[in-house]
């Protein structure tokens, strides 16, 4: 069986022959439409299968993501319990079987806490386009700085 691309190309080239033999054109076109229809049905079957597999993967992903988050939260709780116990005992280092526990200060940028009004010289203003306002403006006006693009198309399968 020919590919969908090949069948489509055949169909397009067939239109050039429409003037020569109308009955042959109609018969050949019907045959091509049948082949294209069968090919399209195969595509839709594959699309359905892939959508089901994607849904199953998404469900499994959500389950595994929830499980991973649960494990990460357990790790945080356990580490905080160990840290708290060491702080209460006043111990900065401890041997724990094959492991060595040590309380260390966090690195990186020092945390910042804002306690009041910030001077204007310590602020910045971020200007970004108001897309809803621009769309509304372009409904009634032309502008050389923006335009509304054509909407795309998509295939629906029922």
Secondary structure, 3 states (H helix, E strand, C coil): CCCHHHHHHHHHHHHHHCCCCHHHHHHHHHHHHHHHHHHHHHHHHHHHHHHHHHHHHHHHHHHHHHHHHHHHHHHHHHHHHHHHHHHHHCCCEEEECCEEEECCCCCCCCCCCCCCCCCHHHCCCCCCCCHHHHHHHHHHCCCCCCCCCCCCCCCCCC
